Structures are given as C-alpha cells and as structure tokens.
Amino acid sequence: MTRVEAHVNNIALSHTIFDLPFALIAALLASGGQVNALTIFLIIVAVTSARAAAMAINNLADLRYDKLQPRMRYRAMVRGEITKPEALIFIFACLLILVVTVAQLPPICLKLLPVAAVPFIIYPFTKRFTGWCHMVLGVAIAMAPAGGWVAAGGELFAPAMILICLAVTLWMAGFDAMYGAQDEKFDKAQGLHSLATEFGARRAFELSKVFHIICVACLLITGIILELKLVYFAGVAIAAVTLVYQHAIVSPRDFSQVTQAYFMRNGIVSVAILICTWLNFA
C-alpha cells in the first residue's frame, strides 16, 4: 500500500478533476446525451491512464529541478519513494492500458491517439525553451475533450468540439501561468521558462485574464451553437464566477493565496459544467 500511495502521490491523481470532466462533457454533447455506459467507462480509463502517464513523464523529466525546489519536496520521486526504473515501468504500464482501452473505442480514436499523445509527452521539455509552455500543457489537457467527443461519435473538427478544446486550452494555460508565476526567480536561476520569466508576473496575470475571458466566451458560444438549455449556461456562470474569484484573491505582488487549495479550486470549473451539462440532457 505504501508503494501504491507513492505512485498516487507521484501522479497527483486528484488532478484528474481538470481533464476527465471535460472529456465526459464533450462525450455528452457529441452524443446529445445518449452516450452509453461502456463508452463512458472506456473514456474514464483512457483519460485517467493518459494523465497518469503524462504526470509521471513530467516528474521524471523535471526531477533534477524538483529536488532543488522547496515547493516540490512533497513529491514521491523527490523523497526517493519511487526510483527512476519504477517510474519508467509505471509509465509503460499506463501507456499500455491507454492503447488497449482506446482500441475498444471507434477505430478513429486509435488512429488519432499518437496525435493526442504528443502534447503531453513533449510538454515537460517545452519549459526548457519557451515561456508559452503553459499553452502546450493546455493543449495536452484539451486532448481529453477531443477524445471524449470522437469516442462518443462526434464529428471530427465540428465547431463545438473546436470551441470546447480551445476553452480548455486557455482555461488550463491561464491558471497554470498564474500558479507558476510564483516560481519566477527559481525558474530564471535554473534557465527554465514561463510567461512570468518571459514577460514578468504582472503581464502573465494580464494574459491569464484574457485567456479566461476567451475561455468563458467559447463555452457560451458552444451552448448557443448546440442550442443547450439554461441549466448549461448556469454551469458556465458558476465557472466564470470561480475564475473571477481566483483572479481577485491573488496578484503578481502577493502569492500568499497561491496554494494547493487555490490550484484545486479550479476544479469547480470542470465539475460545475459537467453537472449542468448532464442536467441539460436529464
């Protein structure tokens, strides 16, 4: 159990709240609320295994930096609870589960899997050369709703699918840039990049606000295009209020509220929209 707990810690399993709900939202929207239980189960397994592999890859790639970063001392690999060979075995196992699971979905899903995997594989390394790494992370998370949409029989590149993926990309990039801005000095010292190191924390926060405004607009337009009920828009409203609150309690000069609780509170966005989307078709 100690070893299992270490791997759960290493992949931050609770962070699945950021991508899995949007995968299910996309599946519901693509199918008009008619997605079957087996497809839902397969989507859950696929997204969870993909995110687990992605997080393990990220932690393995960043291990030498995390050992120097006090904020990361809680991570299992930093504490030596998981070795590099064990992490590699775990990554292989997760990817194997991912491939086997996606193979049970419509054939197009397996064909597109390599495309979906590229962003989460390369993301850890983009921090080495670009401050726009947050956008790559956003794209990686957006592969979840893209996969959910296609798995449920939605048309590839449908306007609603593109809007949902864009919303998720900007949502994730925005709050990741804000959360990462607290590491500006550390990142500069280590030669790492972020929006804060490139433009300063103030500009990173301003860009995050723009990202989140566009994100909410994309979600609203999705509801209009698909002619969804008022309850869906209520979910978007809850998400918007959450984002406004998140921006209100932090500033480029005060990171005291930028805690794990702050980070996890962003999950309200995905969960609220999922519940309201489900109620739309209930």
C-alpha positions as CSV (number, residue, x, y, z in Angstrom):
1,M,0.0,0.0,0.0
2,T,2.9,2.4,0.7
3,R,4.2,1.9,-2.8
4,V,0.7,2.4,-4.3
5,E,0.3,5.6,-2.3
6,A,3.7,6.8,-3.6
7,H,2.6,6.4,-7.2
8,V,-0.8,8.1,-6.4
9,N,1.2,10.9,-5.0
10,N,3.6,11.0,-7.9
11,I,0.8,11.3,-10.5
12,A,-1.3,13.7,-8.3
13,L,-4.4,11.6,-9.0
14,S,-6.7,14.3,-7.7
15,H,-5.7,16.5,-10.6
16,T,-7.7,14.2,-12.9
17,I,-10.5,16.6,-12.0
18,F,-9.1,19.0,-14.5
19,D,-9.4,16.9,-17.7
20,L,-11.8,14.0,-17.0
21,P,-14.9,16.1,-16.5
22,F,-14.4,17.9,-19.8
23,A,-13.9,14.5,-21.6
24,L,-17.3,13.5,-20.3
25,I,-18.8,16.9,-21.1
26,A,-17.6,16.5,-24.7
27,A,-19.0,12.9,-24.9
28,L,-22.4,14.1,-23.7
29,L,-22.5,17.0,-26.1
30,A,-21.3,14.9,-29.1
31,S,-23.9,12.2,-28.5
32,G,-26.8,14.5,-27.5
33,G,-26.7,13.0,-24.0
34,Q,-27.1,9.4,-25.4
35,V,-23.6,8.2,-24.7
36,N,-23.7,4.6,-23.4
37,A,-22.2,3.4,-20.1
38,L,-19.4,1.3,-21.7
39,T,-18.2,4.3,-23.7
40,I,-18.2,6.4,-20.5
41,F,-16.2,3.7,-18.7
42,L,-13.7,3.5,-21.5
43,I,-13.3,7.2,-21.6
44,I,-12.7,7.3,-17.9
45,V,-10.0,4.6,-18.1
46,A,-8.3,6.2,-21.1
47,V,-8.2,9.7,-19.7
48,T,-7.0,8.5,-16.3
49,S,-4.3,6.3,-17.7
50,A,-3.1,9.0,-20.1
51,R,-3.0,11.7,-17.4
52,A,-1.1,9.3,-15.1
53,A,1.5,8.6,-17.7
54,A,1.8,12.3,-18.5
55,M,2.3,13.3,-14.9
56,A,4.9,10.5,-14.4
57,I,6.7,11.6,-17.5
58,N,6.7,15.2,-16.3
59,N,8.0,14.4,-12.8
60,L,10.7,12.1,-14.3
61,A,11.8,14.8,-16.7
62,D,11.8,17.5,-14.0
63,L,13.3,15.5,-11.2
64,R,16.7,17.4,-11.1
65,Y,14.8,20.7,-10.9
66,D,12.2,19.5,-8.4
67,K,15.0,18.4,-6.0
68,L,16.1,22.0,-5.8
69,Q,12.6,23.5,-5.5
70,P,11.4,23.6,-1.9
71,R,7.8,23.7,-3.1
72,M,8.2,20.2,-4.6
73,R,9.7,18.4,-1.6
74,Y,6.4,16.5,-1.1
75,R,6.7,14.6,-4.4
76,A,7.3,10.9,-4.1
77,M,10.3,10.9,-6.5
78,V,11.9,13.8,-4.8
79,R,11.7,11.9,-1.5
80,G,13.1,8.8,-3.1
81,E,10.0,6.7,-2.6
82,I,9.9,5.9,-6.3
83,T,13.0,5.2,-8.4
84,K,13.6,6.1,-12.0
85,P,13.2,2.5,-13.2
86,E,10.0,2.1,-11.3
87,A,8.7,5.4,-12.8
88,L,9.5,4.1,-16.3
89,I,7.7,0.8,-15.7
90,F,4.7,2.7,-14.4
91,I,4.7,5.0,-17.5
92,F,4.9,1.9,-19.8
93,A,2.0,0.2,-17.9
94,C,-0.2,3.3,-18.2
95,L,0.5,3.7,-21.9
96,L,-0.3,0.1,-22.5
97,I,-3.6,0.4,-20.6
98,L,-4.3,3.6,-22.7
99,V,-3.7,1.8,-26.0
100,V,-5.7,-1.3,-25.1
101,T,-8.6,0.9,-23.8
102,V,-8.7,3.2,-26.8
103,A,-8.6,0.2,-29.1
104,Q,-12.1,-0.7,-27.8
105,L,-13.5,2.6,-29.0
106,P,-14.3,3.6,-32.6
107,P,-11.3,2.9,-34.9
108,I,-10.7,6.6,-35.5
109,C,-9.7,7.0,-31.8
110,L,-6.8,4.6,-32.1
111,K,-5.7,6.3,-35.3
112,L,-5.6,9.7,-33.6
113,L,-4.1,8.5,-30.4
114,P,-0.5,9.4,-31.4
115,V,-1.6,12.9,-32.2
116,A,-3.2,13.2,-28.8
117,A,-0.2,11.8,-27.0
118,V,2.4,14.2,-28.5
119,P,1.4,17.3,-26.4
120,F,1.7,15.5,-23.0
121,I,4.9,13.8,-24.0
122,I,6.7,17.0,-25.1
123,Y,5.2,19.4,-22.5
124,P,7.9,18.8,-19.8
125,F,10.6,19.7,-22.2
126,T,9.0,22.9,-23.6
127,K,9.8,24.6,-20.3
128,R,13.4,24.5,-21.4
129,F,13.0,26.8,-24.3
130,T,9.7,28.7,-24.4
131,G,7.5,30.7,-22.0
132,W,4.5,29.5,-23.8
133,C,4.8,26.1,-22.3
134,H,1.5,26.7,-20.5
135,M,-0.2,26.6,-23.8
136,V,1.3,23.3,-24.6
137,L,0.0,22.0,-21.3
138,G,-3.4,23.4,-22.2
139,V,-3.4,21.6,-25.5
140,A,-2.4,18.4,-23.7
141,I,-5.4,18.7,-21.3
142,A,-7.6,19.6,-24.3
143,M,-6.9,16.3,-25.8
144,A,-9.3,14.8,-23.2
145,P,-12.5,16.5,-24.5
146,A,-11.3,16.0,-28.1
147,G,-11.0,12.3,-27.3
148,G,-14.3,12.2,-25.5
149,W,-16.0,13.9,-28.4
150,V,-14.7,11.5,-31.0
151,A,-15.3,8.4,-28.8
152,A,-18.9,9.3,-28.5
153,G,-19.4,9.5,-32.2
154,G,-19.0,13.3,-32.7
155,E,-17.8,14.7,-36.0
156,L,-14.1,15.5,-36.1
157,F,-13.4,19.2,-36.2
158,A,-17.0,20.1,-35.5
159,P,-17.3,23.8,-34.4
160,A,-18.5,22.8,-30.9
161,M,-15.6,20.4,-30.5
162,I,-13.1,23.1,-31.5
163,L,-14.6,25.6,-29.1
164,I,-14.5,23.2,-26.2
165,C,-10.9,22.3,-26.8
166,L,-10.0,26.0,-27.2
167,A,-11.8,26.8,-23.9
168,V,-10.0,24.0,-22.0
169,T,-6.6,25.0,-23.5
170,L,-7.0,28.6,-22.4
171,W,-8.5,27.7,-19.0
172,M,-5.6,25.5,-18.2
173,A,-2.9,27.7,-19.6
174,G,-4.3,30.7,-17.7
175,F,-4.4,29.3,-14.2
176,D,-1.1,27.3,-14.8
177,A,0.6,30.6,-15.7
178,M,-0.7,32.3,-12.6
179,Y,0.3,29.3,-10.4
180,G,3.7,29.1,-12.0
181,A,4.4,32.8,-11.7
182,Q,5.4,32.3,-8.0
183,D,8.4,30.4,-9.3
184,E,9.7,33.2,-11.5
185,K,13.0,33.7,-9.6
186,F,13.7,30.0,-9.3
187,D,12.9,29.4,-13.0
188,K,15.2,32.2,-14.1
189,A,18.0,30.8,-11.9
190,Q,17.6,27.3,-13.5
191,G,17.2,28.5,-17.0
192,L,13.6,27.5,-17.2
193,H,10.8,29.4,-19.0
194,S,7.3,30.6,-18.3
195,L,5.2,33.6,-19.1
196,A,6.4,35.1,-15.9
197,T,10.1,34.7,-16.8
198,E,9.4,36.0,-20.3
199,F,7.2,39.0,-19.6
200,G,7.1,39.3,-15.8
201,A,4.4,38.2,-13.3
202,R,2.2,41.2,-13.9
203,R,2.0,40.6,-17.7
204,A,1.5,36.9,-17.1
205,F,-1.5,37.7,-14.9
206,E,-2.9,40.0,-17.5
207,L,-2.6,37.4,-20.2
208,S,-4.3,34.8,-17.9
209,K,-7.3,37.2,-17.6
210,V,-7.5,37.4,-21.4
211,F,-7.3,33.6,-21.7
212,H,-10.1,33.1,-19.2
213,I,-12.4,35.7,-20.8
214,I,-12.0,34.0,-24.1
215,C,-12.5,30.6,-22.4
216,V,-15.8,31.6,-21.0
217,A,-16.8,33.1,-24.3
218,C,-16.0,29.8,-26.1
219,L,-18.2,27.9,-23.6
220,L,-21.1,30.3,-24.1
221,I,-20.9,30.1,-27.8
222,T,-20.8,26.3,-27.6
223,G,-24.1,26.3,-25.7
224,I,-25.6,28.7,-28.3
225,I,-24.4,26.6,-31.3
226,L,-25.8,23.4,-29.7
227,E,-29.0,25.1,-28.5
228,L,-28.5,23.9,-25.0
229,K,-30.8,24.6,-22.1
230,L,-30.5,27.3,-19.5
231,V,-29.0,24.9,-17.0
232,Y,-25.9,24.5,-19.1
233,F,-25.4,28.3,-19.1
234,A,-25.8,28.2,-15.3
235,G,-22.8,25.9,-15.2
236,V,-20.8,28.3,-17.3
237,A,-21.8,31.1,-15.0
238,I,-20.5,29.2,-12.0
239,A,-17.3,28.6,-13.8
240,A,-17.0,32.3,-14.7
241,V,-17.6,33.4,-11.1
242,T,-15.0,30.9,-9.9
243,L,-12.4,32.3,-12.3
244,V,-13.2,35.9,-11.3
245,Y,-12.7,34.9,-7.6
246,Q,-9.4,33.2,-8.4
247,H,-8.1,36.3,-10.1
248,A,-9.4,38.5,-7.2
249,I,-7.6,36.8,-4.4
250,V,-4.1,36.8,-5.9
251,S,-1.8,39.4,-7.5
252,P,1.7,39.5,-9.0
253,R,2.8,41.0,-5.7
254,D,1.0,38.6,-3.4
255,F,1.2,34.9,-3.8
256,S,0.1,34.0,-0.3
257,Q,-3.2,32.6,-1.6
258,V,-1.5,30.6,-4.3
259,T,-1.7,27.3,-2.5
260,Q,-2.7,23.7,-3.4
261,A,-6.3,24.7,-2.4
262,Y,-6.1,27.6,-4.9
263,F,-4.9,25.2,-7.5
264,M,-7.6,22.6,-6.8
265,R,-10.3,25.2,-6.6
266,N,-10.1,25.4,-10.4
267,G,-11.7,22.0,-10.5
268,I,-15.0,23.8,-9.7
269,V,-15.0,25.0,-13.3
270,S,-14.9,21.5,-14.9
271,V,-17.2,19.9,-12.3
272,A,-19.9,22.6,-12.4
273,I,-20.1,22.5,-16.2
274,L,-20.2,18.7,-16.2
275,I,-23.1,18.5,-13.7
276,C,-25.0,21.2,-15.6
277,T,-24.3,19.5,-19.0
278,W,-25.6,16.3,-17.6
279,L,-28.7,18.0,-16.2
280,N,-29.2,19.6,-19.7
281,F,-29.9,16.1,-21.1
282,A,-31.5,14.6,-17.9
